[in-house]
Amino acid sequence: MEEKIKENFDLSPGGIREMLNLNKPIYQKTAAYGHFGRTPESDGAFSWENTDKIKVFSK
């Protein structure tokens, strides 16, 4: 698993910011009612619940 992570994820600060789109101000909505169980929105809000990286681990 460690090798898969090293090969497929840039865990540098810049890589994490880019992968999670942290440069976009989309987190204000979490101030009310939190974020658990909320559906991702088109502007990227609540997108951290995406499972788009699952293919890396299913090989």
PDB file of N, CA, C and O in Angstrom, chain B, residues numbered from 101:
ATOM      1  N   MET B 101       0.824  -1.175   0.000  1.00  0.00           N
ATOM      2  CA  MET B 101       0.000   0.000   0.000  1.00  0.00           C
ATOM      3  C   MET B 101       0.880   1.256   0.000  1.00  0.00           C
ATOM      4  O   MET B 101       0.575   2.241  -0.672  1.00  0.00           O
ATOM      5  N   GLU B 102       1.959   1.204   0.753  1.00  0.00           N
ATOM      6  CA  GLU B 102       2.863   2.353   0.815  1.00  0.00           C
ATOM      7  C   GLU B 102       3.402   2.703  -0.571  1.00  0.00           C
ATOM      8  O   GLU B 102       3.485   3.877  -0.931  1.00  0.00           O
ATOM      9  N   GLU B 103       3.766   1.690  -1.341  1.00  0.00           N
ATOM     10  CA  GLU B 103       4.280   1.925  -2.690  1.00  0.00           C
ATOM     11  C   GLU B 103       3.211   2.539  -3.594  1.00  0.00           C
ATOM     12  O   GLU B 103       3.510   3.442  -4.375  1.00  0.00           O
ATOM     13  N   LYS B 104       1.984   2.065  -3.497  1.00  0.00           N
ATOM     14  CA  LYS B 104       0.894   2.613  -4.305  1.00  0.00           C
ATOM     15  C   LYS B 104       0.681   4.085  -3.982  1.00  0.00           C
ATOM     16  O   LYS B 104       0.449   4.896  -4.879  1.00  0.00           O
ATOM     17  N   ILE B 105       0.760   4.426  -2.711  1.00  0.00           N
ATOM     18  CA  ILE B 105       0.595   5.826  -2.310  1.00  0.00           C
ATOM     19  C   ILE B 105       1.739   6.663  -2.864  1.00  0.00           C
ATOM     20  O   ILE B 105       1.511   7.733  -3.428  1.00  0.00           O
ATOM     21  N   LYS B 106       2.966   6.182  -2.706  1.00  0.00           N
ATOM     22  CA  LYS B 106       4.131   6.922  -3.204  1.00  0.00           C
ATOM     23  C   LYS B 106       4.068   7.124  -4.716  1.00  0.00           C
ATOM     24  O   LYS B 106       4.455   8.181  -5.214  1.00  0.00           O
ATOM     25  N   GLU B 107       3.585   6.125  -5.447  1.00  0.00           N
ATOM     26  CA  GLU B 107       3.540   6.195  -6.909  1.00  0.00           C
ATOM     27  C   GLU B 107       2.386   7.059  -7.439  1.00  0.00           C
ATOM     28  O   GLU B 107       2.479   7.590  -8.545  1.00  0.00           O
ATOM     29  N   ASN B 108       1.318   7.206  -6.680  1.00  0.00           N
ATOM     30  CA  ASN B 108       0.107   7.824  -7.213  1.00  0.00           C
ATOM     31  C   ASN B 108      -0.331   9.122  -6.549  1.00  0.00           C
ATOM     32  O   ASN B 108      -1.261   9.768  -7.031  1.00  0.00           O
ATOM     33  N   PHE B 109       0.306   9.516  -5.471  1.00  0.00           N
ATOM     34  CA  PHE B 109      -0.123  10.705  -4.750  1.00  0.00           C
ATOM     35  C   PHE B 109       1.060  11.617  -4.477  1.00  0.00           C
ATOM     36  O   PHE B 109       2.096  11.172  -3.982  1.00  0.00           O
ATOM     37  N   ASP B 110       0.902  12.886  -4.799  1.00  0.00           N
ATOM     38  CA  ASP B 110       1.904  13.889  -4.474  1.00  0.00           C
ATOM     39  C   ASP B 110       1.542  14.448  -3.104  1.00  0.00           C
ATOM     40  O   ASP B 110       0.617  15.251  -2.980  1.00  0.00           O
ATOM     41  N   LEU B 111       2.274  14.022  -2.075  1.00  0.00           N
ATOM     42  CA  LEU B 111       1.959  14.420  -0.715  1.00  0.00           C
ATOM     43  C   LEU B 111       2.744  15.636  -0.246  1.00  0.00           C
ATOM     44  O   LEU B 111       2.822  15.908   0.952  1.00  0.00           O
ATOM     45  N   SER B 112       3.320  16.362  -1.186  1.00  0.00           N
ATOM     46  CA  SER B 112       3.949  17.634  -0.830  1.00  0.00           C
ATOM     47  C   SER B 112       2.831  18.630  -0.524  1.00  0.00           C
ATOM     48  O   SER B 112       1.698  18.422  -0.957  1.00  0.00           O
ATOM     49  N   PRO B 113       3.120  19.701   0.209  1.00  0.00           N
ATOM     50  CA  PRO B 113       2.065  20.690   0.487  1.00  0.00           C
ATOM     51  C   PRO B 113       1.370  21.189  -0.779  1.00  0.00           C
ATOM     52  O   PRO B 113       0.146  21.315  -0.805  1.00  0.00           O
ATOM     53  N   GLY B 114       2.134  21.470  -1.813  1.00  0.00           N
ATOM     54  CA  GLY B 114       1.541  21.929  -3.071  1.00  0.00           C
ATOM     55  C   GLY B 114       0.709  20.855  -3.743  1.00  0.00           C
ATOM     56  O   GLY B 114      -0.346  21.145  -4.307  1.00  0.00           O
ATOM     57  N   GLY B 115       1.177  19.614  -3.685  1.00  0.00           N
ATOM     58  CA  GLY B 115       0.446  18.507  -4.286  1.00  0.00           C
ATOM     59  C   GLY B 115      -0.883  18.253  -3.589  1.00  0.00           C
ATOM     60  O   GLY B 115      -1.892  17.981  -4.241  1.00  0.00           O
ATOM     61  N   ILE B 116      -0.880  18.342  -2.276  1.00  0.00           N
ATOM     62  CA  ILE B 116      -2.121  18.162  -1.511  1.00  0.00           C
ATOM     63  C   ILE B 116      -3.095  19.285  -1.824  1.00  0.00           C
ATOM     64  O   ILE B 116      -4.282  19.042  -2.040  1.00  0.00           O
ATOM     65  N   ARG B 117      -2.591  20.523  -1.850  1.00  0.00           N
ATOM     66  CA  ARG B 117      -3.463  21.670  -2.178  1.00  0.00           C
ATOM     67  C   ARG B 117      -4.101  21.501  -3.537  1.00  0.00           C
ATOM     68  O   ARG B 117      -5.289  21.773  -3.709  1.00  0.00           O
ATOM     69  N   GLU B 118      -3.319  21.051  -4.506  1.00  0.00           N
ATOM     70  CA  GLU B 118      -3.843  20.882  -5.861  1.00  0.00           C
ATOM     71  C   GLU B 118      -4.833  19.713  -5.944  1.00  0.00           C
ATOM     72  O   GLU B 118      -5.904  19.850  -6.535  1.00  0.00           O
ATOM     73  N   MET B 119      -4.481  18.573  -5.359  1.00  0.00           N
ATOM     74  CA  MET B 119      -5.331  17.392  -5.431  1.00  0.00           C
ATOM     75  C   MET B 119      -6.690  17.640  -4.775  1.00  0.00           C
ATOM     76  O   MET B 119      -7.711  17.149  -5.257  1.00  0.00           O
ATOM     77  N   LEU B 120      -6.706  18.396  -3.682  1.00  0.00           N
ATOM     78  CA  LEU B 120      -7.954  18.651  -2.954  1.00  0.00           C
ATOM     79  C   LEU B 120      -8.586  19.998  -3.300  1.00  0.00           C
ATOM     80  O   LEU B 120      -9.582  20.397  -2.697  1.00  0.00           O
ATOM     81  N   ASN B 121      -7.998  20.696  -4.279  1.00  0.00           N
ATOM     82  CA  ASN B 121      -8.513  22.011  -4.683  1.00  0.00           C
ATOM     83  C   ASN B 121      -8.658  22.955  -3.493  1.00  0.00           C
ATOM     84  O   ASN B 121      -9.679  23.628  -3.355  1.00  0.00           O
ATOM     85  N   LEU B 122      -7.655  23.006  -2.646  1.00  0.00           N
ATOM     86  CA  LEU B 122      -7.728  23.814  -1.436  1.00  0.00           C
ATOM     87  C   LEU B 122      -7.527  25.307  -1.688  1.00  0.00           C
ATOM     88  O   LEU B 122      -7.710  26.115  -0.779  1.00  0.00           O
ATOM     89  N   ASN B 123      -7.159  25.675  -2.895  1.00  0.00           N
ATOM     90  CA  ASN B 123      -6.963  27.093  -3.199  1.00  0.00           C
ATOM     91  C   ASN B 123      -8.277  27.800  -3.511  1.00  0.00           C
ATOM     92  O   ASN B 123      -8.310  29.023  -3.652  1.00  0.00           O
ATOM     93  N   LYS B 124      -9.357  27.033  -3.618  1.00  0.00           N
ATOM     94  CA  LYS B 124     -10.666  27.618  -3.895  1.00  0.00           C
ATOM     95  C   LYS B 124     -11.405  27.820  -2.574  1.00  0.00           C
ATOM     96  O   LYS B 124     -11.433  26.909  -1.748  1.00  0.00           O
ATOM     97  N   PRO B 125     -11.996  28.976  -2.358  1.00  0.00           N
ATOM     98  CA  PRO B 125     -12.693  29.235  -1.086  1.00  0.00           C
ATOM     99  C   PRO B 125     -14.075  28.581  -1.044  1.00  0.00           C
ATOM    100  O   PRO B 125     -15.088  29.269  -1.169  1.00  0.00           O
ATOM    101  N   ILE B 126     -14.122  27.271  -0.869  1.00  0.00           N
ATOM    102  CA  ILE B 126     -15.393  26.538  -0.908  1.00  0.00           C
ATOM    103  C   ILE B 126     -15.802  26.019   0.462  1.00  0.00           C
ATOM    104  O   ILE B 126     -16.800  25.306   0.575  1.00  0.00           O
ATOM    105  N   TYR B 127     -15.056  26.360   1.499  1.00  0.00           N
ATOM    106  CA  TYR B 127     -15.281  25.726   2.796  1.00  0.00           C
ATOM    107  C   TYR B 127     -16.180  26.527   3.729  1.00  0.00           C
ATOM    108  O   TYR B 127     -16.493  26.050   4.820  1.00  0.00           O
ATOM    109  N   GLN B 128     -16.600  27.712   3.346  1.00  0.00           N
ATOM    110  CA  GLN B 128     -17.463  28.520   4.196  1.00  0.00           C
ATOM    111  C   GLN B 128     -18.784  27.810   4.479  1.00  0.00           C
ATOM    112  O   GLN B 128     -19.358  27.966   5.556  1.00  0.00           O
ATOM    113  N   LYS B 129     -19.262  27.035   3.519  1.00  0.00           N
ATOM    114  CA  LYS B 129     -20.537  26.333   3.678  1.00  0.00           C
ATOM    115  C   LYS B 129     -20.493  25.310   4.805  1.00  0.00           C
ATOM    116  O   LYS B 129     -21.540  24.938   5.335  1.00  0.00           O
ATOM    117  N   THR B 130     -19.317  24.854   5.177  1.00  0.00           N
ATOM    118  CA  THR B 130     -19.220  23.860   6.252  1.00  0.00           C
ATOM    119  C   THR B 130     -19.414  24.483   7.620  1.00  0.00           C
ATOM    120  O   THR B 130     -19.589  23.762   8.603  1.00  0.00           O
ATOM    121  N   ALA B 131     -19.387  25.807   7.709  1.00  0.00           N
ATOM    122  CA  ALA B 131     -19.567  26.479   8.995  1.00  0.00           C
ATOM    123  C   ALA B 131     -20.964  26.235   9.560  1.00  0.00           C
ATOM    124  O   ALA B 131     -21.157  26.288  10.775  1.00  0.00           O
ATOM    125  N   ALA B 132     -21.928  25.971   8.701  1.00  0.00           N
ATOM    126  CA  ALA B 132     -23.290  25.672   9.151  1.00  0.00           C
ATOM    127  C   ALA B 132     -23.620  24.227   8.808  1.00  0.00           C
ATOM    128  O   ALA B 132     -23.584  23.852   7.636  1.00  0.00           O
ATOM    129  N   TYR B 133     -23.932  23.433   9.775  1.00  0.00           N
ATOM    130  CA  TYR B 133     -24.366  22.040   9.612  1.00  0.00           C
ATOM    131  C   TYR B 133     -23.249  21.072   9.245  1.00  0.00           C
ATOM    132  O   TYR B 133     -23.531  19.916   8.930  1.00  0.00           O
ATOM    133  N   GLY B 134     -22.001  21.501   9.276  1.00  0.00           N
ATOM    134  CA  GLY B 134     -20.893  20.591   9.033  1.00  0.00           C
ATOM    135  C   GLY B 134     -20.812  20.078   7.610  1.00  0.00           C
ATOM    136  O   GLY B 134     -21.399  20.655   6.694  1.00  0.00           O
ATOM    137  N   HIS B 135     -20.076  18.981   7.431  1.00  0.00           N
ATOM    138  CA  HIS B 135     -19.859  18.470   6.078  1.00  0.00           C
ATOM    139  C   HIS B 135     -20.215  17.000   5.918  1.00  0.00           C
ATOM    140  O   HIS B 135     -20.311  16.533   4.784  1.00  0.00           O
ATOM    141  N   PHE B 136     -20.411  16.260   6.977  1.00  0.00           N
ATOM    142  CA  PHE B 136     -20.634  14.822   6.857  1.00  0.00           C
ATOM    143  C   PHE B 136     -21.930  14.506   6.125  1.00  0.00           C
ATOM    144  O   PHE B 136     -22.989  15.047   6.442  1.00  0.00           O
ATOM    145  N   GLY B 137     -21.825  13.622   5.140  1.00  0.00           N
ATOM    146  CA  GLY B 137     -22.990  13.140   4.426  1.00  0.00           C
ATOM    147  C   GLY B 137     -23.561  14.094   3.396  1.00  0.00           C
ATOM    148  O   GLY B 137     -24.623  13.827   2.833  1.00  0.00           O
ATOM    149  N   ARG B 138     -22.886  15.190   3.140  1.00  0.00           N
ATOM    150  CA  ARG B 138     -23.424  16.160   2.191  1.00  0.00           C
ATOM    151  C   ARG B 138     -22.964  15.808   0.783  1.00  0.00           C
ATOM    152  O   ARG B 138     -21.861  15.298   0.588  1.00  0.00           O
ATOM    153  N   THR B 139     -23.800  16.079  -0.172  1.00  0.00           N
ATOM    154  CA  THR B 139     -23.522  15.765  -1.575  1.00  0.00           C
ATOM    155  C   THR B 139     -22.578  16.802  -2.163  1.00  0.00           C
ATOM    156  O   THR B 139     -22.792  18.000  -1.974  1.00  0.00           O
ATOM    157  N   PRO B 140     -21.526  16.366  -2.880  1.00  0.00           N
ATOM    158  CA  PRO B 140     -20.639  17.328  -3.539  1.00  0.00           C
ATOM    159  C   PRO B 140     -21.426  18.239  -4.477  1.00  0.00           C
ATOM    160  O   PRO B 140     -22.360  17.808  -5.152  1.00  0.00           O
ATOM    161  N   GLU B 141     -21.025  19.503  -4.500  1.00  0.00           N
ATOM    162  CA  GLU B 141     -21.711  20.481  -5.338  1.00  0.00           C
ATOM    163  C   GLU B 141     -20.861  20.840  -6.543  1.00  0.00           C
ATOM    164  O   GLU B 141     -19.664  20.554  -6.572  1.00  0.00           O
ATOM    165  N   SER B 142     -21.471  21.458  -7.527  1.00  0.00           N
ATOM    166  CA  SER B 142     -20.774  21.771  -8.773  1.00  0.00           C
ATOM    167  C   SER B 142     -19.616  22.749  -8.579  1.00  0.00           C
ATOM    168  O   SER B 142     -18.685  22.759  -9.385  1.00  0.00           O
ATOM    169  N   ASP B 143     -19.653  23.570  -7.528  1.00  0.00           N
ATOM    170  CA  ASP B 143     -18.560  24.514  -7.285  1.00  0.00           C
ATOM    171  C   ASP B 143     -17.408  23.877  -6.526  1.00  0.00           C
ATOM    172  O   ASP B 143     -16.426  24.551  -6.213  1.00  0.00           O
ATOM    173  N   GLY B 144     -17.515  22.588  -6.225  1.00  0.00           N
ATOM    174  CA  GLY B 144     -16.451  21.873  -5.526  1.00  0.00           C
ATOM    175  C   GLY B 144     -16.701  21.722  -4.040  1.00  0.00           C
ATOM    176  O   GLY B 144     -15.946  21.026  -3.362  1.00  0.00           O
ATOM    177  N   ALA B 145     -17.737  22.352  -3.514  1.00  0.00           N
ATOM    178  CA  ALA B 145     -18.024  22.237  -2.095  1.00  0.00           C
ATOM    179  C   ALA B 145     -18.313  20.781  -1.737  1.00  0.00           C
ATOM    180  O   ALA B 145     -19.014  20.079  -2.465  1.00  0.00           O
ATOM    181  N   PHE B 146     -17.775  20.347  -0.623  1.00  0.00           N
ATOM    182  CA  PHE B 146     -17.955  18.990  -0.099  1.00  0.00           C
ATOM    183  C   PHE B 146     -17.340  17.924  -0.997  1.00  0.00           C
ATOM    184  O   PHE B 146     -17.752  16.765  -0.950  1.00  0.00           O
ATOM    185  N   SER B 147     -16.381  18.291  -1.795  1.00  0.00           N
ATOM    186  CA  SER B 147     -15.793  17.347  -2.746  1.00  0.00           C
ATOM    187  C   SER B 147     -14.811  16.378  -2.103  1.00  0.00           C
ATOM    188  O   SER B 147     -14.374  15.438  -2.766  1.00  0.00           O
ATOM    189  N   TRP B 148     -14.452  16.567  -0.851  1.00  0.00           N
ATOM    190  CA  TRP B 148     -13.504  15.662  -0.217  1.00  0.00           C
ATOM    191  C   TRP B 148     -14.097  14.298   0.050  1.00  0.00           C
ATOM    192  O   TRP B 148     -13.380  13.377   0.441  1.00  0.00           O
ATOM    193  N   GLU B 149     -15.384  14.152  -0.152  1.00  0.00           N
ATOM    194  CA  GLU B 149     -15.991  12.840   0.008  1.00  0.00           C
ATOM    195  C   GLU B 149     -15.982  12.044  -1.297  1.00  0.00           C
ATOM    196  O   GLU B 149     -16.575  10.968  -1.366  1.00  0.00           O
ATOM    197  N   ASN B 150     -15.328  12.551  -2.312  1.00  0.00           N
ATOM    198  CA  ASN B 150     -15.208  11.817  -3.570  1.00  0.00           C
ATOM    199  C   ASN B 150     -14.364  10.567  -3.357  1.00  0.00           C
ATOM    200  O   ASN B 150     -13.476  10.543  -2.504  1.00  0.00           O
ATOM    201  N   THR B 151     -14.644   9.546  -4.128  1.00  0.00           N
ATOM    202  CA  THR B 151     -13.857   8.304  -4.067  1.00  0.00           C
ATOM    203  C   THR B 151     -13.169   8.056  -5.402  1.00  0.00           C
ATOM    204  O   THR B 151     -13.043   6.915  -5.845  1.00  0.00           O
ATOM    205  N   ASP B 152     -12.725   9.135  -6.037  1.00  0.00           N
ATOM    206  CA  ASP B 152     -12.121   9.025  -7.359  1.00  0.00           C
ATOM    207  C   ASP B 152     -10.750   8.362  -7.347  1.00  0.00           C
ATOM    208  O   ASP B 152     -10.238   8.024  -8.414  1.00  0.00           O
ATOM    209  N   LYS B 153     -10.149   8.165  -6.207  1.00  0.00           N
ATOM    210  CA  LYS B 153      -8.823   7.530  -6.127  1.00  0.00           C
ATOM    211  C   LYS B 153      -8.896   6.049  -5.809  1.00  0.00           C
ATOM    212  O   LYS B 153      -7.857   5.413  -5.629  1.00  0.00           O
ATOM    213  N   ILE B 154     -10.084   5.484  -5.734  1.00  0.00           N
ATOM    214  CA  ILE B 154     -10.252   4.078  -5.354  1.00  0.00           C
ATOM    215  C   ILE B 154      -9.581   3.125  -6.347  1.00  0.00           C
ATOM    216  O   ILE B 154      -9.159   2.034  -5.966  1.00  0.00           O
ATOM    217  N   LYS B 155      -9.481   3.526  -7.610  1.00  0.00           N
ATOM    218  CA  LYS B 155      -8.867   2.674  -8.634  1.00  0.00           C
ATOM    219  C   LYS B 155      -7.413   2.354  -8.310  1.00  0.00           C
ATOM    220  O   LYS B 155      -6.915   1.284  -8.658  1.00  0.00           O
ATOM    221  N   VAL B 156      -6.731   3.287  -7.642  1.00  0.00           N
ATOM    222  CA  VAL B 156      -5.339   3.086  -7.282  1.00  0.00           C
ATOM    223  C   VAL B 156      -5.185   1.855  -6.380  1.00  0.00           C
ATOM    224  O   VAL B 156      -4.211   1.112  -6.497  1.00  0.00           O
ATOM    225  N   PHE B 157      -6.133   1.652  -5.498  1.00  0.00           N
ATOM    226  CA  PHE B 157      -6.026   0.577  -4.518  1.00  0.00           C
ATOM    227  C   PHE B 157      -6.717  -0.717  -4.921  1.00  0.00           C
ATOM    228  O   PHE B 157      -6.586  -1.728  -4.231  1.00  0.00           O
ATOM    229  N   SER B 158      -7.446  -0.700  -6.019  1.00  0.00           N
ATOM    230  CA  SER B 158      -8.157  -1.909  -6.429  1.00  0.00           C
ATOM    231  C   SER B 158      -7.377  -2.728  -7.448  1.00  0.00           C
ATOM    232  O   SER B 158      -7.892  -3.724  -7.956  1.00  0.00           O
ATOM    233  N   LYS B 159      -6.163  -2.334  -7.753  1.00  0.00           N
ATOM    234  CA  LYS B 159      -5.338  -3.060  -8.719  1.00  0.00           C
ATOM    235  C   LYS B 159      -4.708  -4.274  -8.095  1.00  0.00           C
ATOM    236  O   LYS B 159      -3.978  -5.005  -8.766  1.00  0.00           O
TER     237      LYS B 159
END
